[in-house]
């Protein structure tokens, strides 16, 4: 059998564009999910830290980031003093704004960013699979 009128259409540009859009959607959904998990895990005092958590997507690098720009966030996430590896090994005293003195050995870590990412890899995998058309096959 000879196919005389066979036409081949190159849709590689369209397929590539659809793939890039699927990746962008997957990254955005993963970022939103990670942000939500981090907000749930974040300890609350004033709500400033929790309210600052956000995500960012870089489609060029195919990365999604979750974090905060609050300057004390690393101390909450990682701890301070004796609780932080390589931190200050001895207790110290400080005076608060009301003139009251306090003694501390540091603050225990209260991780909220790392577990928001590391503890939900199956969720992120499912999001990516869904956006890439993987279904349940």
C-alpha positions in Angstrom: 0.0 0.0 0.0 1.5 3.4 -1.1 0.2 6.6 0.5 0.6 9.2 -2.2 -1.2 12.0 -0.4 0.4 11.6 3.0 0.9 15.0 4.7 3.1 15.4 7.8 2.4 18.4 9.9 5.1 19.6 12.3 3.4 20.5 15.6 6.6 20.5 17.7 6.3 24.3 18.4 2.8 23.9 19.6 3.6 20.8 21.7 6.6 22.7 23.2 4.5 25.7 24.1 1.8 23.5 25.7 4.5 21.7 27.7 6.0 25.0 28.9 2.5 26.1 30.0 1.9 22.8 31.8 5.2 23.2 33.6 4.3 26.8 34.6 0.9 25.7 35.9 2.5 22.8 37.9 5.1 25.1 39.4 2.5 27.7 40.4 0.2 25.0 42.0 3.2 23.5 43.8 4.2 26.9 45.1 0.7 27.6 46.3 0.5 24.3 48.0 3.9 24.7 49.7 2.9 28.2 50.8 -0.3 26.8 52.3 1.5 24.1 54.2 4.1 26.6 55.5 1.3 28.9 56.7 -0.4 26.0 58.6 2.9 25.0 60.3 4.1 28.5 61.2 4.0 29.4 64.9 2.0 32.5 65.7 2.6 35.3 68.1 1.6 38.5 66.3 0.8 36.9 63.0 3.5 38.9 61.2 5.6 35.9 60.2 2.6 33.8 59.1 1.2 36.7 57.1 4.5 37.2 55.3 4.8 33.7 53.8 4.6 33.7 50.1 5.8 31.8 47.0 7.6 32.7 43.8 7.9 30.8 40.5 10.8 31.0 38.0 9.6 29.3 34.9 13.0 29.9 33.2 14.8 27.9 35.9 11.7 25.6 36.4 11.7 26.4 40.2 9.2 27.2 42.8 10.2 28.9 46.0 8.4 29.4 49.3 9.6 31.7 52.0 9.4 34.9 53.9 11.4 38.2 54.1 10.8 38.6 57.8 14.3 39.1 59.3 13.6 36.8 62.3 12.2 33.9 60.3 15.6 32.0 60.3 15.7 32.1 64.1 12.2 30.7 64.3 12.9 28.0 61.6 16.4 27.0 62.8 16.5 28.0 66.5 19.1 30.0 68.4 21.7 29.6 71.1 22.3 26.0 72.2 19.5 24.8 69.9 21.3 25.9 66.7 24.2 23.8 65.6 27.3 25.9 66.2 25.2 28.5 68.0 26.1 30.1 71.3 26.8 27.3 73.8 26.2 29.3 77.0 23.1 31.1 78.4 22.9 34.9 78.3 20.8 37.7 79.8 19.1 40.6 78.1 16.9 43.5 79.2 13.5 44.0 77.5 11.9 47.3 76.5 10.3 47.6 80.0 13.7 47.2 81.7 13.0 43.6 82.9 15.9 41.2 82.7 15.6 37.7 81.2 18.0 34.8 81.0 17.9 32.4 78.1 19.8 29.6 76.5 18.1 30.3 73.1 15.0 29.4 71.3 14.2 25.9 70.1 13.6 25.5 66.4 10.0 25.6 65.1 10.5 24.6 61.5 7.7 25.6 59.1 9.4 26.1 55.7 11.5 22.9 55.4 8.7 20.5 56.4 6.3 22.4 54.1 8.5 21.3 51.3 10.1 18.0 52.4 7.0 16.4 54.0 4.8 16.8 51.0 6.7 15.4 48.0 3.9 13.1 47.0 1.5 16.0 46.8 3.9 17.9 44.6 4.5 14.8 42.5 0.7 14.4 42.0 0.3 18.0 41.0 3.1 17.7 38.4 1.7 14.5 37.1 -1.8 16.0 36.8 -0.6 19.1 34.9 1.6 17.0 32.6 -1.4 14.8 31.7 0.0 11.8 33.6 -3.4 10.8 35.1 -3.3 7.5 37.0 -1.7 5.4 34.3 
